[in-house]
Amino acid sequence: MADGYARVSGRPGVCVLADASVAPNAATALLVEREGESSALLVVVQGEDRSLAIDGQLYPWPGWGLAGVEGIRERVREAQTAELRAYDQQLEGVLGGPRPLLLLGAGARQALDDPRDPVGSSARMRRLVEMVERHALPVVTSPRAKGIFPESHPMSLGCHGVNNEWFTRYVRRGLTSLVVVGARPGRGPARGREFGLEPGAPVIHAGTGPAESEDGLGDTTRVLADPAGFIDEFVRCAERLRPTRFAEERLRALPDSIKRKERWSGRMERASLNTPLKPQRVMSELQAILTHHAGCKGGVNLFCEVGNALGWISEHLTLEAPHRFWCSARAGSAGWACGAVIGSKLADPERPALAVLGQHALFAHAEELSEAVRHRVGALWLVLNEDTRDQMPSGSLEDVSRLARELGAQVHDVRLPGALVRRFDDALNAAAEHSLPQVLVVHVDGNEVPAVPHSWSRSPAMRWLS
């Protein structure tokens, strides 16, 4: 919950544990917060006196204690800007080749979508989009950064690490340069073997934190810089350059060749009328909801659980502002979205908060749902209830709905094609009217398996961690 609150609001989210013996239960959540660069704070109370209050009462964090930190951050950014000028030649060289690529990781989210500085981050995004359009620079994001660059943009290749036909076609002939911003080197989508880099191709990796092994990433230049400062400098360098002839070729090639078909597989499944519902069909209906539903026009805070749910969303949803997306990407953090969506709704009550997860994550973290009922938090859970009748005992398919009802949540069963749109509208209205959690139980075909990101194991056990 604290993590979801921190990510949406930009302010610290505080979690208080009344006893040190339960601290290990928060270990996996802390790992997700670390990788997501979240400002959540875990407080463990030890000793006999377990009371915790400020002046005898509890009240929201006012933010005054961070003023000095912000001042330091600005001074560090100014110093980094001066140092970044030394990389101007490499940055300019990136745009001169026939097949460059910009990869945005989760570390770049704050630079392009900062809730504490929406005006500044929006201006930075606008300048980045203008530079991408001028130089026809293709952009891809990691799964955890999905949606920070508009995926409907002509230069977007979608989300890397899943079954993405656009990305595959573009890198087939080998990249001539790669710029990585906010993704960890030597891990997941930052590995050269997944990009088909040409021998000696220049790679510029910008980010903070300790350097790691970058074997296979060509001639790598490691830039220790804040992603916001690096993006500003990259855009400044690009503004001085005239687009090359390769930029004109990319402008023609992307719509005519690379993006001539949908980036996903399973076109027939997206239009399937079968029951149980194909997960691809569910994603298609969810896409229509996010795009056209009146209640979603101002944006949705979307959280996704690791496992099958993340595989379907990464491959089949097209996300962009004003929607915001967060996910966990480690199997040990299963259930993270159950609590994060509650913190999101508390931080931003006016915007719909939706968690997409599998039934096993809900079973494991049902106490989060009971807390939402207790505090009357009108968040939404979309549960992909996988119908694998040959593997599950009779009656277990109804356990999710029964559990949610017994905990006090309002349940909406979705079994037929097209029903999700109607049930979502009912759930959104009920959440606003009654201030109670809404659980959309969507019965899907569990025999359908999504494309798993390259950085994950393709073990069948991943299904049970969704």
C-alpha positions in Angstrom: 0.0 0.0 0.0 2.8 2.4 0.9 4.5 1.7 -2.4 1.4 2.4 -4.4 0.8 5.6 -2.5 4.4 6.8 -3.1 4.4 6.0 -6.8 1.2 7.8 -7.5 1.6 10.8 -5.3 5.4 11.3 -5.5 5.4 11.7 -1.7 6.8 9.2 0.8 4.6 6.3 1.6 5.1 5.0 5.2 4.5 1.4 6.4 4.7 0.8 10.1 5.3 -2.8 11.4 4.4 -3.3 15.1 6.9 -6.0 15.6 10.3 -6.9 14.2 9.3 -10.5 13.8 7.0 -9.7 10.9 9.6 -7.6 9.1 10.7 -10.5 6.7 7.1 -10.5 5.3 8.0 -7.1 3.8 11.2 -8.2 2.2 9.8 -8.9 -1.3 7.8 -5.7 -1.3 11.0 -3.8 -0.4 12.7 -5.4 -3.4 9.9 -4.2 -5.7 10.2 -0.7 -4.2 14.0 -0.7 -4.7 13.8 -1.7 -8.4 10.9 0.7 -9.0 12.8 3.5 -7.3 9.9 4.1 -5.0 10.1 6.4 -2.0 8.3 4.1 0.4 9.6 4.0 4.0 9.4 0.9 6.3 9.3 1.6 10.0 9.8 -1.4 12.4 8.9 -0.7 16.0 11.0 -2.7 18.5 10.9 -2.9 22.3 8.2 -2.9 24.8 6.8 0.5 23.9 5.3 0.0 20.4 3.3 3.3 20.2 4.3 5.6 17.4 3.0 9.2 17.3 4.1 12.7 16.5 3.1 15.2 19.2 0.6 12.6 20.4 -1.2 12.3 17.1 -0.9 10.9 13.6 -1.1 13.2 10.6 -0.1 13.2 6.9 3.5 13.8 6.0 3.7 17.5 5.0 6.8 17.3 2.8 8.7 20.0 4.6 11.5 17.6 5.6 12.5 17.1 1.9 13.2 20.7 1.1 16.9 20.4 1.7 17.1 17.2 -0.3 15.4 18.8 -3.3 17.9 21.7 -3.1 20.8 19.2 -3.2 19.2 17.3 -6.1 19.1 20.5 -8.2 22.7 21.4 -7.4 23.8 17.9 -8.4 21.8 18.1 -11.6 23.5 21.3 -12.5 26.9 19.8 -11.9 26.0 16.7 -14.0 24.8 18.9 -16.9 28.3 20.4 -17.1 29.8 16.9 -17.1 27.4 15.6 -19.7 28.7 18.1 -22.3 31.8 15.8 -22.6 29.5 13.2 -24.2 28.1 15.5 -26.9 30.1 13.8 -29.7 28.9 10.3 -28.7 25.3 11.5 -28.5 25.5 13.2 -31.9 27.0 10.0 -33.4 24.1 7.9 -32.2 21.7 9.7 -34.5 23.9 9.3 -37.6 23.5 5.6 -38.2 20.7 3.8 -40.1 19.3 1.8 -37.2 19.5 3.6 -33.8 17.2 2.8 -30.9 16.3 4.5 -27.6 15.4 2.3 -24.7 13.5 3.8 -21.8 13.5 1.9 -18.5 11.6 2.4 -15.3 14.3 4.7 -14.0 13.2 7.3 -16.6 9.6 7.5 -15.3 10.2 10.3 -12.9 12.0 12.4 -15.5 9.0 12.1 -17.9 6.1 11.8 -15.5 6.8 13.4 -12.1 3.7 13.9 -9.9 5.7 16.5 -7.9 6.6 18.5 -11.0 3.9 17.8 -13.7 4.7 21.0 -15.6 8.4 20.3 -15.8 8.2 16.6 -16.7 5.4 17.3 -19.3 7.7 19.9 -20.9 10.6 17.4 -21.0 8.3 14.8 -22.6 7.2 17.2 -25.2 10.8 18.1 -26.1 11.7 14.4 -26.3 8.8 13.6 -28.6 9.7 16.5 -30.9 13.3 15.2 -31.0 12.1 11.7 -31.7 9.9 12.9 -34.6 12.5 15.2 -36.1 15.2 12.5 -36.2 12.8 9.5 -36.7 14.4 7.8 -33.6 12.5 4.6 -32.7 11.7 4.2 -29.0 11.0 1.0 -27.0 10.3 0.7 -23.3 11.0 -2.1 -20.8 8.0 -3.9 -19.3 8.2 -1.9 -16.1 8.3 1.4 -18.0 5.4 0.5 -20.3 3.4 3.6 -21.2 5.9 6.4 -20.2 6.4 7.0 -23.9 3.1 7.0 -25.9 2.8 3.6 -27.5 0.4 4.9 -30.2 3.1 7.3 -31.4 4.5 6.4 -34.9 8.0 6.1 -33.6 7.1 3.8 -30.7 7.9 0.1 -31.1 6.0 -0.8 -28.0 7.2 -2.8 -25.0 10.5 -4.8 -25.3 10.8 -8.3 -23.8 7.5 -9.8 -25.0 6.2 -11.2 -28.3 6.6 -7.9 -30.1 6.7 -8.2 -33.9 7.6 -4.5 -34.5 10.7 -4.7 -32.4 11.7 -8.0 -33.9 11.5 -6.6 -37.5 13.4 -3.5 -36.6 16.4 -5.2 -35.0 16.5 -8.1 -37.4 19.3 -6.4 -39.4 21.2 -5.4 -36.3 21.3 -2.1 -34.4 23.9 0.5 -35.3 23.6 2.3 -31.9 21.7 2.0 -28.7 20.8 4.6 -26.0 19.6 3.1 -22.7 18.0 5.5 -20.1 16.9 4.3 -16.7 17.3 0.5 -17.2 19.8 -1.6 -15.3 22.9 -2.6 -17.3 23.6 -6.2 -17.9 20.1 -7.3 -16.9 16.9 -8.0 -18.6 16.3 -5.8 -21.6 19.7 -4.2 -21.4 21.5 -7.3 -22.7 23.1 -7.0 -26.1 22.0 -10.5 -27.3 18.4 -9.3 -27.2 19.1 -6.4 -29.5 21.3 -7.9 -32.2 23.9 -5.1 -31.9 26.4 -4.9 -34.8 30.0 -5.6 -33.7 31.4 -2.4 -32.1 28.1 -0.6 -32.2 28.1 2.3 -29.8 26.0 2.0 -26.7 25.3 4.8 -24.3 23.9 3.8 -21.0 22.6 6.5 -18.7 21.5 5.9 -15.2 22.3 6.0 -11.5 23.5 3.3 -9.2 26.4 0.8 -9.3 27.8 -0.4 -12.6 27.3 -4.0 -13.5 28.6 -6.4 -16.1 27.7 -5.3 -19.6 29.1 -8.2 -21.6 27.7 -8.3 -25.1 26.7 -4.6 -25.2 29.2 -3.5 -27.7 31.3 -0.4 -27.2 29.5 0.8 -24.1 29.8 4.4 -22.7 28.6 4.4 -19.1 27.1 7.8 -18.1 26.4 8.2 -14.4 23.7 10.9 -14.6 20.2 11.6 -13.5 17.9 10.5 -16.3 16.2 13.9 -16.4 19.5 15.7 -17.0 20.7 13.1 -19.5 17.4 13.4 -21.6 17.7 17.2 -21.5 21.3 17.0 -22.8 20.4 14.4 -25.5 17.6 16.6 -26.7 19.9 19.7 -26.7 22.5 17.9 -28.8 19.8 16.6 -31.3 18.4 20.1 -31.8 21.8 21.2 -33.2 21.8 18.4 -35.8 20.1 18.2 -39.1 18.2 14.9 -39.8 20.3 12.5 -41.9 19.1 10.7 -44.9 18.7 7.6 -42.7 16.0 9.5 -40.8 14.0 9.9 -43.9 14.4 6.2 -44.7 13.2 5.3 -41.2 10.2 7.6 -41.6 9.1 5.6 -44.7 10.1 2.1 -43.4 8.4 2.1 -40.0 4.8 2.5 -41.3 5.3 0.7 -44.6 7.3 -2.3 -43.5 8.0 -2.6 -39.7 4.6 -1.6 -38.5 2.5 -2.9 -41.4 0.8 -5.4 -39.1 -0.1 -5.5 -35.4 2.7 -5.9 -33.0 1.0 -8.8 -31.2 0.2 -12.4 -32.2 -3.2 -14.0 -31.7 -5.4 -11.8 -33.9 -8.0 -14.5 -34.0 -8.0 -15.0 -30.3 -8.6 -11.2 -29.8 -11.9 -11.5 -31.7 -12.8 -14.9 -30.3 -16.4 -15.5 -29.0 -15.4 -18.7 -27.2 -16.0 -19.3 -23.5 -14.1 -19.4 -21.2 -12.9 -16.1 -22.6 -9.6 -15.9 -24.4 -7.2 -13.7 -22.4 -6.4 -11.9 -25.7 -10.1 -11.1 -26.0 -10.2 -9.7 -22.5 -7.2 -7.4 -23.2 -9.0 -6.2 -26.4 -12.0 -5.2 -24.3 -9.9 -3.6 -21.6 -8.2 -1.6 -24.4 -11.6 -0.3 -25.5 -12.5 0.6 -21.9 -9.3 2.6 -21.4 -9.7 4.3 -24.7 -13.4 5.2 -24.8 -15.0 4.9 -21.4 -16.0 8.3 -20.1 -14.8 7.4 -16.6 -11.3 6.7 -17.9 -10.8 9.9 -19.9 -8.8 11.5 -17.1 -6.6 8.5 -16.9 -6.4 5.3 -14.9 -3.7 4.2 -12.4 -3.1 0.7 -13.6 -1.2 -1.9 -11.5 -0.3 -5.3 -12.8 0.8 -8.5 -11.0 3.9 -10.5 -12.1 3.1 -13.6 -14.2 0.5 -14.2 -16.9 -1.3 -11.0 -16.2 1.8 -9.0 -17.0 2.5 -11.0 -20.1 -1.0 -10.3 -21.5 -0.8 -6.6 -20.7 2.7 -6.1 -22.0 1.8 -7.7 -25.3 -1.8 -6.7 -25.9 -2.4 -3.3 -24.3 -1.4 0.1 -25.9 -0.8 2.6 -23.1 -0.1 6.3 -23.0 -0.8 9.4 -20.9 -3.0 10.2 -19.1 -3.0 6.5 -18.1 -0.2 5.4 -15.7 1.1 1.9 -15.4 3.2 0.1 -12.7 4.1 -3.6 -12.3 6.3 -5.9 -10.4 8.7 -8.0 -12.4 9.9 -10.6 -9.9 8.2 -13.9 -9.0 8.9 -13.4 -5.3 6.7 -10.3 -5.2 3.5 -12.0 -6.2 0.5 -10.2 -4.7 2.2 -6.7 -4.7 -0.5 -5.2 -6.9 -3.2 -6.2 -4.4 -2.0 -3.7 -1.9 -0.4 -1.1 -4.2 -3.8 -0.3 -5.9 -5.2 0.6 -2.4 -2.4 3.1 -1.8 -2.9 4.5 -5.2 -6.6 5.2 -4.6 -5.8 6.8 -1.2 -3.2 9.1 -2.9 -5.4 10.0 -5.9 -9.1 9.4 -5.0 -10.5 11.1 -8.1 -8.8 8.8 -10.6 -9.8 5.1 -11.1 -7.3 2.7 -9.6 -7.3 -0.8 -11.2 -5.2 -3.9 -10.4 -5.0 -6.7 -12.9 -3.9 -10.1 -11.4 -4.5 -13.8 -11.3 -6.7 -15.7 -8.9 -3.8 -17.1 -6.9 -2.4 -13.6 -6.1 -5.8 -12.7 -4.7 -6.0 -15.9 -2.6 -2.5 -15.2 -1.2 -3.3 -11.6 -0.3 -7.0 -11.6 0.6 -6.2 -9.5 3.7 -5.5 -6.5 1.5 -9.0 -6.7 0.1 -10.4 -6.9 3.6 -8.5 -3.8 4.6 -10.0 -2.0 1.6 -13.4 -3.0 2.7 -12.7 -1.8 6.3 -11.4 1.6 5.2 -14.0 1.9 2.3 -11.5 2.2 -0.5 -13.2 2.1 -3.9 -10.5 0.5 -5.9 -11.0 -2.1 -8.7 -9.5 -5.5 -9.0 -9.7 -7.4 -12.3 -9.0 -11.0 -11.6 -8.1 -13.4 -14.5 -9.7 -16.5 -13.1 -8.0 -19.2 -15.2 -10.3 -22.1 -16.1 -8.0 -25.2 -16.2 -10.6 -27.8 -15.3 -8.3 -30.7 -15.9 -5.9 -29.4 -13.2 -8.2 -27.8 -10.6 -10.8 -29.5 -8.3 -14.5 -29.1 -8.9 -15.9 -25.8 -7.5 -12.6 -24.0 -7.2 -13.5 -21.7 -10.1 -16.2 -20.1 -7.9 -13.8 -19.7 -4.9 -12.6 -16.3 -6.0 -16.1 -14.8 -6.2 -17.1 -16.4 -2.9 -14.0 -15.2 -1.1 -14.4 -11.6 -2.3 -18.1 -11.5 -1.3 -17.4 -13.0 2.2 -14.7 -10.3 2.7 -17.3 -7.6 1.9 -16.3 -6.6 -1.6 -18.8 -6.2 -4.4 -18.2 -8.9 -7.1 -19.0 -8.7 -10.8 -18.7 -12.0 -12.8 -17.6 -11.8 -16.4 -18.2 -14.9 -18.5 -19.4 -13.8 -22.0 -17.7 -11.8 -24.8 -18.5 -8.1 -24.5 -19.6 -8.4 -20.8 -16.5 -6.8 -19.4 -17.4 -3.4 -20.8 -20.8 -3.4 -19.1 -19.5 -4.9 -15.8 -16.7 -2.4 -15.7 -19.2 0.5 -15.9 -21.2 -1.0 -13.1 -18.1 -1.5 -11.0 -16.9 2.1 -11.5 -20.3 3.5 -10.6 -20.6 1.3 -7.5 -17.1 2.2 -6.3 -18.0 5.9 -6.5 -21.4 5.5 -4.9 -20.6 3.0 -2.1 -16.9 3.6 -1.6 -16.3 -0.2 -1.5 -13.7 -2.3 -3.4 -15.0 -3.9 -6.6 -13.8 -7.2 -7.9 -14.3 -8.1 -11.6 -13.9 -11.9 -11.9 -13.2 -12.7 -15.5 -13.3 -16.4 -16.4 -10.5 -17.0 -18.9 -9.1 -20.0 -20.7 -6.1 -21.1 -18.6 -4.6 -23.1 -21.4 -3.6 -19.9 -23.1 -0.1 -18.8 -22.1 1.3 -15.4 -22.9 4.7 -14.6 -24.2 7.0 -14.3 -21.2 9.6 -11.4 -21.2 13.1 -12.6 -22.1 14.5 -11.8 -18.7 12.2 -14.3 -17.0 12.3 -18.1 -16.8 9.8 -19.8 -19.1 8.9 -22.3 -16.4 5.3 -23.4 -16.3 5.3 -22.4 -12.6 5.0 -18.8 -13.7 1.3 -19.4 -14.3 0.7 -19.9 -10.6 2.4 -16.7 -9.7 0.1 -14.5 -11.7 
